Amino acid sequence: MPNKKLKKPDNVADNPHSLPYPSNVGAPAFTLSNIVAFNETRSSTALHHLNTKLSEIKEQYDELVNLAADTELIYSSRYSFIPVVGKVYHLYQVEWNPKPFLSIMDPDRAIWDCLGSFKFTSENTWERVKR
């Protein structure tokens, strides 16, 4: 005769001590309200984390847009030198020419309207420098 497994009743478990839930009728009951509270807490924490990340990404996007606009402004201006990486240059506007020009002259000593100070980076972009 082949070896047949004995069928157990539905309410009997092989290892009841290792189960994460009650395995017999006399065991203490557990409720799902704890799971609901757990899910609400975790979901609000996750939403806070995602909203924080989204605001960080928006801030990085705005910085990148400003960097692109400043870089385009400098490359469309007039200058007759090769910029040095890491050096700060100043962008000026004169009334007789609509195109701004880039110079090394300090804004405190210049007679033109300074549009801003910019540093040339190794990525060939122009970062606005706060004065």
Backbone as JSON Lines, residues from 0, in Angstrom:
{"i":0,"aa":"M","n":[0.81,-1.18,0.0],"ca":[0.0,0.0,0.0],"c":[0.86,1.25,0.0]}
{"i":1,"aa":"P","n":[0.5,2.24,-0.83],"ca":[1.25,3.49,-0.83],"c":[1.05,4.25,0.48]}
{"i":2,"aa":"N","n":[2.06,5.07,0.82],"ca":[2.02,5.86,2.06],"c":[1.12,7.06,1.84]}
{"i":3,"aa":"K","n":[0.0,7.11,2.49],"ca":[-0.95,8.2,2.36],"c":[-0.84,9.11,3.56]}
{"i":4,"aa":"K","n":[-0.93,10.44,3.28],"ca":[-0.93,11.39,4.38],"c":[-2.3,11.37,5.03]}
{"i":5,"aa":"L","n":[-2.27,11.51,6.33],"ca":[-3.54,11.57,7.05],"c":[-4.11,12.96,6.93]}
{"i":6,"aa":"K","n":[-5.34,13.06,6.59],"ca":[-6.0,14.35,6.46],"c":[-6.34,14.88,7.85]}
{"i":7,"aa":"K","n":[-5.97,16.17,8.07],"ca":[-6.22,16.81,9.35],"c":[-7.48,17.66,9.22]}
{"i":8,"aa":"P","n":[-8.13,17.91,10.33],"ca":[-9.27,18.82,10.3],"c":[-8.79,20.23,9.91]}
{"i":9,"aa":"D","n":[-9.68,21.07,9.38],"ca":[-9.32,22.41,8.91],"c":[-8.81,23.33,10.02]}
{"i":10,"aa":"N","n":[-9.19,23.1,11.25],"ca":[-8.79,24.01,12.32],"c":[-7.53,23.57,13.05]}
{"i":11,"aa":"V","n":[-6.74,22.69,12.5],"ca":[-5.51,22.22,13.13],"c":[-4.32,22.65,12.26]}
{"i":12,"aa":"A","n":[-3.32,23.28,12.86],"ca":[-2.12,23.71,12.15],"c":[-0.94,22.85,12.55]}
{"i":13,"aa":"D","n":[0.05,22.72,11.64],"ca":[1.23,21.92,11.93],"c":[2.1,22.56,13.02]}
{"i":14,"aa":"N","n":[2.38,23.86,12.89],"ca":[3.23,24.57,13.85],"c":[2.48,25.8,14.36]}
{"i":15,"aa":"P","n":[1.53,25.65,15.23],"ca":[0.73,26.81,15.66],"c":[1.54,27.88,16.37]}
{"i":16,"aa":"H","n":[2.65,27.54,16.99],"ca":[3.47,28.52,17.71],"c":[4.2,29.48,16.76]}
{"i":17,"aa":"S","n":[4.39,29.1,15.5],"ca":[5.12,29.96,14.57],"c":[4.21,30.79,13.65]}
{"i":18,"aa":"L","n":[2.92,30.64,13.8],"ca":[2.0,31.4,12.96],"c":[1.8,32.81,13.49]}
{"i":19,"aa":"P","n":[1.68,33.81,12.6],"ca":[1.48,35.19,13.04],"c":[0.02,35.51,13.37]}
{"i":20,"aa":"Y","n":[-0.83,34.5,13.34],"ca":[-2.25,34.71,13.6],"c":[-2.75,33.55,14.48]}
{"i":21,"aa":"P","n":[-3.9,33.72,15.13],"ca":[-4.43,32.64,15.97],"c":[-4.79,31.42,15.12]}
{"i":22,"aa":"S","n":[-4.54,30.24,15.66],"ca":[-4.78,29.03,14.88],"c":[-5.89,28.15,15.43]}
{"i":23,"aa":"N","n":[-6.49,28.56,16.53],"ca":[-7.61,27.76,17.03],"c":[-8.67,28.66,17.62]}
{"i":24,"aa":"V","n":[-9.78,28.1,17.91],"ca":[-10.94,28.86,18.36],"c":[-10.7,29.49,19.72]}
{"i":25,"aa":"G","n":[-9.91,28.88,20.58],"ca":[-9.68,29.4,21.91],"c":[-8.59,30.47,21.99]}
{"i":26,"aa":"A","n":[-7.93,30.78,20.89],"ca":[-6.84,31.77,20.9],"c":[-7.42,33.17,21.01]}
{"i":27,"aa":"P","n":[-6.63,34.11,21.56],"ca":[-7.13,35.48,21.66],"c":[-7.38,36.07,20.26]}
{"i":28,"aa":"A","n":[-8.41,36.85,20.16],"ca":[-8.78,37.45,18.88],"c":[-7.85,38.61,18.53]}
{"i":29,"aa":"F","n":[-7.68,38.86,17.27],"ca":[-6.95,40.04,16.84],"c":[-7.87,40.85,15.93]}
{"i":30,"aa":"T","n":[-7.62,42.15,15.92],"ca":[-8.51,43.04,15.16],"c":[-7.75,43.69,14.02]}
{"i":31,"aa":"L","n":[-8.47,44.1,13.01],"ca":[-7.87,44.76,11.86],"c":[-7.69,46.26,12.07]}
{"i":32,"aa":"S","n":[-8.25,46.8,13.16],"ca":[-8.11,48.24,13.39],"c":[-6.65,48.64,13.56]}
{"i":33,"aa":"N","n":[-5.83,47.76,14.1],"ca":[-4.4,48.05,14.23],"c":[-3.75,48.17,12.85]}
{"i":34,"aa":"I","n":[-4.17,47.35,11.93],"ca":[-3.63,47.4,10.57],"c":[-4.05,48.7,9.89]}
{"i":35,"aa":"V","n":[-5.29,49.12,10.11],"ca":[-5.77,50.36,9.51],"c":[-4.97,51.55,10.05]}
{"i":36,"aa":"A","n":[-4.76,51.6,11.36],"ca":[-3.97,52.68,11.95],"c":[-2.53,52.65,11.43]}
{"i":37,"aa":"F","n":[-1.98,51.46,11.31],"ca":[-0.63,51.31,10.77],"c":[-0.56,51.86,9.34]}
{"i":38,"aa":"N","n":[-1.52,51.49,8.51],"ca":[-1.54,51.95,7.12],"c":[-1.69,53.47,7.04]}
{"i":39,"aa":"E","n":[-2.55,54.04,7.88],"ca":[-2.73,55.5,7.86],"c":[-1.45,56.22,8.26]}
{"i":40,"aa":"T","n":[-0.79,55.72,9.28],"ca":[0.47,56.33,9.72],"c":[1.53,56.23,8.64]}
{"i":41,"aa":"R","n":[1.67,55.05,8.08],"ca":[2.68,54.84,7.05],"c":[2.37,55.64,5.79]}
{"i":42,"aa":"S","n":[1.11,55.72,5.42],"ca":[0.78,56.46,4.19],"c":[1.03,57.95,4.37]}
{"i":43,"aa":"S","n":[0.73,58.5,5.56],"ca":[1.0,59.93,5.77],"c":[2.5,60.2,5.79]}
{"i":44,"aa":"T","n":[3.28,59.27,6.34],"ca":[4.74,59.41,6.33],"c":[5.27,59.34,4.91]}
{"i":45,"aa":"A","n":[4.74,58.42,4.13],"ca":[5.18,58.28,2.73],"c":[4.8,59.51,1.93]}
{"i":46,"aa":"L","n":[3.6,60.03,2.12],"ca":[3.18,61.23,1.4],"c":[4.05,62.43,1.77]}
{"i":47,"aa":"H","n":[4.38,62.56,3.04],"ca":[5.26,63.65,3.46],"c":[6.63,63.52,2.78]}
{"i":48,"aa":"H","n":[7.17,62.31,2.75],"ca":[8.46,62.07,2.1],"c":[8.39,62.41,0.61]}
{"i":49,"aa":"L","n":[7.33,61.98,-0.06],"ca":[7.19,62.23,-1.49],"c":[7.0,63.72,-1.78]}
{"i":50,"aa":"N","n":[6.22,64.42,-0.96],"ca":[6.04,65.85,-1.15],"c":[7.35,66.62,-0.93]}
{"i":51,"aa":"T","n":[8.13,66.19,0.05],"ca":[9.43,66.81,0.28],"c":[10.35,66.6,-0.91]}
{"i":52,"aa":"K","n":[10.38,65.38,-1.43],"ca":[11.2,65.09,-2.61],"c":[10.74,65.9,-3.81]}
{"i":53,"aa":"L","n":[9.43,66.03,-3.99],"ca":[8.89,66.79,-5.11],"c":[9.29,68.26,-5.02]}
{"i":54,"aa":"S","n":[9.24,68.83,-3.83],"ca":[9.64,70.23,-3.68],"c":[11.15,70.4,-3.93]}
{"i":55,"aa":"E","n":[11.95,69.4,-3.53],"ca":[13.39,69.45,-3.82],"c":[13.64,69.4,-5.33]}
{"i":56,"aa":"I","n":[12.91,68.54,-6.03],"ca":[13.07,68.42,-7.48],"c":[12.63,69.7,-8.17]}
{"i":57,"aa":"K","n":[11.53,70.31,-7.7],"ca":[11.08,71.59,-8.27],"c":[12.14,72.67,-8.08]}
{"i":58,"aa":"E","n":[12.75,72.7,-6.9],"ca":[13.8,73.68,-6.62],"c":[15.0,73.46,-7.52]}
{"i":59,"aa":"Q","n":[15.41,72.2,-7.71],"ca":[16.53,71.89,-8.61],"c":[16.18,72.28,-10.05]}
{"i":60,"aa":"Y","n":[14.94,72.04,-10.45],"ca":[14.5,72.41,-11.79],"c":[14.59,73.92,-11.99]}
{"i":61,"aa":"D","n":[14.1,74.68,-11.02],"ca":[14.17,76.14,-11.11],"c":[15.61,76.62,-11.2]}
{"i":62,"aa":"E","n":[16.51,76.03,-10.41],"ca":[17.92,76.39,-10.46],"c":[18.51,76.08,-11.84]}
{"i":63,"aa":"L","n":[18.13,74.95,-12.41],"ca":[18.64,74.57,-13.73],"c":[18.12,75.51,-14.81]}
{"i":64,"aa":"V","n":[16.86,75.92,-14.72],"ca":[16.3,76.86,-15.68],"c":[17.02,78.21,-15.58]}
{"i":65,"aa":"N","n":[17.28,78.67,-14.36],"ca":[18.01,79.93,-14.18],"c":[19.44,79.83,-14.71]}
{"i":66,"aa":"L","n":[20.09,78.7,-14.47],"ca":[21.45,78.49,-14.97],"c":[21.46,78.52,-16.51]}
{"i":67,"aa":"A","n":[20.47,77.88,-17.13],"ca":[20.4,77.87,-18.59],"c":[20.15,79.28,-19.13]}
{"i":68,"aa":"A","n":[19.28,80.04,-18.48],"ca":[19.0,81.41,-18.93],"c":[20.23,82.29,-18.79]}
{"i":69,"aa":"D","n":[20.94,82.18,-17.66],"ca":[22.16,82.99,-17.47],"c":[23.24,82.6,-18.47]}
{"i":70,"aa":"T","n":[23.39,81.3,-18.72],"ca":[24.4,80.84,-19.68],"c":[24.07,81.34,-21.08]}
{"i":71,"aa":"E","n":[22.82,81.28,-21.45],"ca":[22.41,81.79,-22.77],"c":[22.65,83.3,-22.86]}
{"i":72,"aa":"L","n":[22.36,84.03,-21.79],"ca":[22.58,85.47,-21.76],"c":[24.05,85.81,-21.99]}
{"i":73,"aa":"I","n":[24.94,85.11,-21.31],"ca":[26.37,85.39,-21.45],"c":[26.87,85.02,-22.85]}
{"i":74,"aa":"Y","n":[26.47,83.84,-23.34],"ca":[26.95,83.44,-24.66],"c":[26.4,84.33,-25.78]}
{"i":75,"aa":"S","n":[25.3,85.02,-25.54],"ca":[24.77,85.92,-26.56],"c":[25.31,87.35,-26.4]}
{"i":76,"aa":"S","n":[26.12,87.57,-25.37],"ca":[26.71,88.9,-25.15],"c":[28.02,89.03,-25.93]}
{"i":77,"aa":"R","n":[28.59,90.23,-25.87],"ca":[29.86,90.51,-26.55],"c":[31.01,90.34,-25.57]}
{"i":78,"aa":"Y","n":[32.06,89.67,-26.0],"ca":[33.33,89.64,-25.27],"c":[34.42,89.21,-26.23]}
{"i":79,"aa":"S","n":[35.62,89.72,-26.02],"ca":[36.73,89.47,-26.94],"c":[37.9,88.8,-26.23]}
{"i":80,"aa":"F","n":[37.59,87.84,-25.37],"ca":[38.62,87.1,-24.65],"c":[38.12,85.69,-24.42]}
{"i":81,"aa":"I","n":[39.02,84.8,-24.06],"ca":[38.65,83.42,-23.71],"c":[38.51,83.37,-22.2]}
{"i":82,"aa":"P","n":[37.31,83.09,-21.7],"ca":[37.11,83.08,-20.25],"c":[37.91,81.95,-19.58]}
{"i":83,"aa":"V","n":[38.32,82.23,-18.34],"ca":[39.08,81.26,-17.54],"c":[38.12,80.61,-16.55]}
{"i":84,"aa":"V","n":[38.19,79.29,-16.45],"ca":[37.32,78.55,-15.54],"c":[37.57,79.0,-14.11]}
{"i":85,"aa":"G","n":[36.49,79.3,-13.4],"ca":[36.57,79.7,-12.0],"c":[36.69,81.19,-11.79]}
{"i":86,"aa":"K","n":[36.91,81.94,-12.83],"ca":[37.06,83.4,-12.71],"c":[35.69,84.06,-12.82]}
{"i":87,"aa":"V","n":[35.52,85.17,-12.09],"ca":[34.26,85.92,-12.1],"c":[34.35,87.07,-13.1]}
{"i":88,"aa":"Y","n":[33.33,87.19,-13.9],"ca":[33.22,88.26,-14.89],"c":[31.92,89.02,-14.63]}
{"i":89,"aa":"H","n":[31.84,90.22,-15.19],"ca":[30.68,91.07,-14.95],"c":[30.05,91.45,-16.29]}
{"i":90,"aa":"L","n":[28.73,91.42,-16.32],"ca":[27.99,91.72,-17.55],"c":[27.44,93.13,-17.45]}
{"i":91,"aa":"Y","n":[27.72,93.93,-18.48],"ca":[27.31,95.34,-18.47],"c":[26.42,95.65,-19.67]}
{"i":92,"aa":"Q","n":[25.57,96.64,-19.48],"ca":[24.73,97.16,-20.55],"c":[25.07,98.64,-20.73]}
{"i":93,"aa":"V","n":[25.3,99.02,-22.0],"ca":[25.54,100.43,-22.32],"c":[24.37,100.92,-23.15]}
{"i":94,"aa":"E","n":[24.09,102.21,-23.05],"ca":[22.89,102.74,-23.7],"c":[23.02,102.81,-25.21]}
{"i":95,"aa":"W","n":[24.24,102.91,-25.76],"ca":[24.38,103.05,-27.21],"c":[24.43,101.7,-27.95]}
{"i":96,"aa":"N","n":[24.45,100.57,-27.21],"ca":[24.48,99.26,-27.84],"c":[23.48,98.34,-27.14]}
{"i":97,"aa":"P","n":[22.53,97.75,-27.88],"ca":[21.53,96.89,-27.24],"c":[22.1,95.56,-26.73]}
{"i":98,"aa":"K","n":[23.26,95.15,-27.23],"ca":[23.85,93.88,-26.82],"c":[24.77,94.1,-25.63]}
{"i":99,"aa":"P","n":[24.55,93.4,-24.51],"ca":[25.43,93.57,-23.34],"c":[26.83,93.03,-23.61]}
{"i":100,"aa":"F","n":[27.79,93.44,-22.79],"ca":[29.16,92.96,-22.95],"c":[29.71,92.47,-21.62]}
{"i":101,"aa":"L","n":[30.63,91.53,-21.71],"ca":[31.24,90.88,-20.55],"c":[32.61,91.51,-20.32]}
{"i":102,"aa":"S","n":[32.93,91.75,-19.04],"ca":[34.19,92.4,-18.71],"c":[34.72,91.88,-17.38]}
{"i":103,"aa":"I","n":[36.02,92.11,-17.14],"ca":[36.61,91.77,-15.85],"c":[36.58,92.96,-14.9]}
{"i":104,"aa":"M","n":[36.15,94.11,-15.4],"ca":[36.13,95.33,-14.57],"c":[35.11,95.2,-13.45]}
{"i":105,"aa":"D","n":[35.55,95.53,-12.24],"ca":[34.71,95.46,-11.06],"c":[33.54,96.43,-11.18]}
{"i":106,"aa":"P","n":[32.32,96.03,-10.8],"ca":[31.16,96.91,-10.91],"c":[31.28,98.19,-10.1]}
{"i":107,"aa":"D","n":[32.05,98.18,-9.02],"ca":[32.22,99.39,-8.21],"c":[33.01,100.46,-8.97]}
{"i":108,"aa":"R","n":[33.83,100.05,-9.93],"ca":[34.67,100.99,-10.67],"c":[34.1,101.31,-12.05]}
{"i":109,"aa":"A","n":[33.06,100.58,-12.48],"ca":[32.53,100.76,-13.83],"c":[31.49,101.88,-13.86]}
{"i":110,"aa":"I","n":[31.34,102.48,-15.03],"ca":[30.35,103.55,-15.2],"c":[29.1,103.04,-15.9]}
{"i":111,"aa":"W","n":[29.1,101.77,-16.3],"ca":[27.95,101.2,-17.01],"c":[27.01,100.51,-16.03]}
{"i":112,"aa":"D","n":[25.83,100.15,-16.52],"ca":[24.86,99.41,-15.72],"c":[25.27,97.94,-15.67]}
{"i":113,"aa":"C","n":[25.48,97.45,-14.45],"ca":[25.88,96.05,-14.28],"c":[24.63,95.17,-14.23]}
{"i":114,"aa":"L","n":[24.57,94.16,-15.11],"ca":[23.44,93.23,-15.13],"c":[23.66,92.03,-14.22]}
{"i":115,"aa":"G","n":[24.89,91.86,-13.75],"ca":[25.18,90.76,-12.85],"c":[26.62,90.3,-12.98]}
{"i":116,"aa":"S","n":[27.03,89.5,-12.0],"ca":[28.36,88.91,-12.01],"c":[28.21,87.41,-12.2]}
{"i":117,"aa":"F","n":[29.1,86.83,-13.0],"ca":[28.98,85.43,-13.37],"c":[30.33,84.75,-13.31]}
{"i":118,"aa":"K","n":[30.31,83.47,-12.88],"ca":[31.53,82.68,-12.82],"c":[31.46,81.61,-13.9]}
{"i":119,"aa":"F","n":[32.55,81.49,-14.66],"ca":[32.63,80.48,-15.71],"c":[33.0,79.15,-15.08]}
{"i":120,"aa":"T","n":[32.23,78.08,-15.35],"ca":[32.47,76.77,-14.73],"c":[33.13,75.81,-15.7]}
{"i":121,"aa":"S","n":[33.61,74.69,-15.18],"ca":[34.26,73.68,-16.02],"c":[33.27,72.97,-16.94]}
{"i":122,"aa":"E","n":[31.98,73.12,-16.69],"ca":[30.96,72.54,-17.57],"c":[30.57,73.5,-18.68]}
{"i":123,"aa":"N","n":[31.34,74.61,-18.81],"ca":[31.07,75.65,-19.81],"c":[29.74,76.35,-19.58]}
{"i":124,"aa":"T","n":[29.31,76.42,-18.34],"ca":[28.11,77.18,-17.97],"c":[28.54,78.41,-17.18]}
{"i":125,"aa":"W","n":[27.6,79.33,-17.03],"ca":[27.87,80.57,-16.3],"c":[26.95,80.64,-15.09]}
{"i":126,"aa":"E","n":[27.53,80.58,-13.9],"ca":[26.76,80.65,-12.65],"c":[26.72,82.09,-12.17]}
{"i":127,"aa":"R","n":[25.53,82.54,-11.81],"ca":[25.37,83.89,-11.27],"c":[25.99,83.93,-9.87]}
{"i":128,"aa":"V","n":[26.77,84.99,-9.63],"ca":[27.44,85.16,-8.34],"c":[26.71,86.28,-7.59]}
{"i":129,"aa":"K","n":[26.39,85.99,-6.35],"ca":[25.74,87.0,-5.5],"c":[26.79,88.01,-5.05]}
{"i":130,"aa":"R","n":[26.45,89.29,-5.15],"ca":[27.39,90.32,-4.7],"c":[26.88,90.95,-3.44]}
